[in-house]
Amino acid sequence: MLHWTYLIIASFFEVGWPFGLKMAAVSEAKISWIIFSVITMTLSGIFLFLAQKGISIGTAYAVWSGIGASCTFIIGILVFNDVFNLFRILGIVFIVSGVIMLKLGH
């Protein structure tokens, strides 16, 4: 169970770096946001490393990237007014469904 906790933590840090890079692109505090991105990227990698000690690489990577993509998608809609339509929602539903199936099949 500890490895799955590490994977969830890694996944949430995974969201930090694209968010930080987007913030660097749209704000005056570019260097601060780039530093934030590097820190979250590093922490995400460390926790993914720890998770893979007990979870297969394919499952760990798919869950990590799936959670990261889904959360980043939601942040894009809520914070950056990204497009919100049926096709994009279905895409995220498919990603989340795939992640759940991988977890159930583990």
Sequence and secondary structure as in RCSB ss.txt:
>XXXX:A:sequence
MLHWTYLIIASFFEVGWPFGLKMAAVSEAKISWIIFSVITMTLSGIFLFLAQKGISIGTAYAVWSGIGASCTFII
GILVFNDVFNLFRILGIVFIVSGVIMLKLGH
>XXXX:A:secstr
 HHHHHHHHHHHHHHHHHHHHHHHHHSS HHHHHHHHHHHHHHHHHHHHHHTTTS HHHHHHHHHHHHHHHHHHH
HHHHH     HHHHHHHHHHHHHHHHHHHH 
